[in-house]
């Protein structure tokens, strides 16, 4: 199945964002999945302040990853991110029924840069 992960990492250090994306990506690839796209959205203010891991956050670093995997691997990704102390929030969406013609409609996630 095709899944989209929208993750919010505590802001401040781009290396942390890369490490979390690499952890999720390697988990998917190790278990026979495919990474379809990865997009860095940058730092944005959160819709409302979030208290997690004894800290209050008003901003977060967003990134989006689309990947194909089995339901079991998707469950492992969710569990891994839930235990990650650098994560603020993660949302997972199933995008299609797994058929190639459905997947091709979505395309890769768009990159968001400072100028756009």
C-alpha positions in Angstrom: 0.0 0.0 0.0 1.0 3.6 -0.6 1.3 5.6 2.6 2.1 9.3 3.3 3.8 10.3 6.5 3.7 13.9 7.6 6.1 14.3 10.5 6.8 17.3 12.8 10.2 17.2 14.5 11.3 19.7 17.2 13.0 22.7 15.4 16.5 23.9 15.7 18.7 21.2 14.3 18.3 19.9 10.7 20.5 16.9 11.5 17.8 15.6 13.8 15.3 15.8 11.0 17.6 14.0 8.6 18.3 11.2 11.2 14.6 10.6 11.8 13.9 10.5 8.0 16.8 8.2 7.5 15.6 5.9 10.3 12.1 5.6 8.8 13.5 5.2 5.3 15.9 2.4 6.3 13.1 0.6 8.2 10.9 0.7 5.1 13.7 -0.4 2.7 15.0 -3.1 5.0 11.6 -4.7 5.0 11.0 -4.7 1.3 9.3 -1.3 0.9 9.9 1.5 -1.6 10.4 5.2 -0.8 8.4 7.1 -3.4 9.2 10.7 -2.3 10.7 12.8 0.5 10.1 16.4 1.0 11.4 18.9 3.5 8.9 21.6 4.3 10.9 23.5 6.8 10.0 25.2 10.1 6.4 26.4 10.6 4.5 27.5 13.7 2.1 24.8 15.0 -1.6 25.4 14.9 -1.7 25.4 18.7 1.1 24.9 21.3 1.9 21.2 21.9 3.2 19.8 25.2 5.2 16.5 24.7 8.1 15.0 26.5 7.9 17.6 29.2 8.4 20.5 26.7 6.1 23.0 25.2 6.5 23.5 21.4 5.1 26.4 19.3 7.1 25.6 16.1 8.1 22.4 14.4 10.2 21.2 11.4 7.9 19.5 8.9 8.8 16.7 6.4 6.7 14.5 4.2 7.6 11.0 3.1 5.6 8.7 0.7 6.4 5.0 0.7 5.0 1.7 -0.3 5.0 -1.1 2.3 3.0 -3.8 3.9 0.7 -3.1 6.8 3.1 -4.7 9.2 6.0 -2.4 8.2 3.6 0.6 8.4 2.8 -0.4 12.0 6.5 -0.6 12.7 7.1 2.9 11.4 4.3 4.2 13.6 5.7 2.5 16.6 9.2 3.7 16.0 8.0 7.3 15.6 5.8 7.1 18.7 8.9 6.2 20.8 11.2 8.9 19.2 11.7 11.7 21.8 12.6 14.3 19.1 9.2 13.9 17.4 6.4 16.3 18.1 3.7 14.8 16.0 3.2 12.4 13.1 0.2 11.8 10.8 -0.1 8.7 8.5 -2.5 8.5 5.5 -3.1 5.5 3.3 -3.2 7.0 -0.2 -4.3 4.2 -2.5 -5.3 0.7 -3.0 -1.8 -0.4 -4.1 -2.5 -0.5 -7.8 0.1 1.2 -10.1 -2.4 3.3 -11.9 -3.7 4.7 -8.6 -0.2 5.4 -7.3 0.9 7.2 -10.4 -2.0 9.8 -10.0 -0.5 11.1 -6.8 3.1 11.8 -8.0 5.9 12.9 -5.7 5.3 15.3 -2.9 6.3 18.9 -3.9 9.4 20.5 -2.4 8.8 23.7 -0.5 11.6 26.2 -0.5 12.2 29.6 1.2 11.2 31.5 -2.0 7.9 29.8 -2.8 
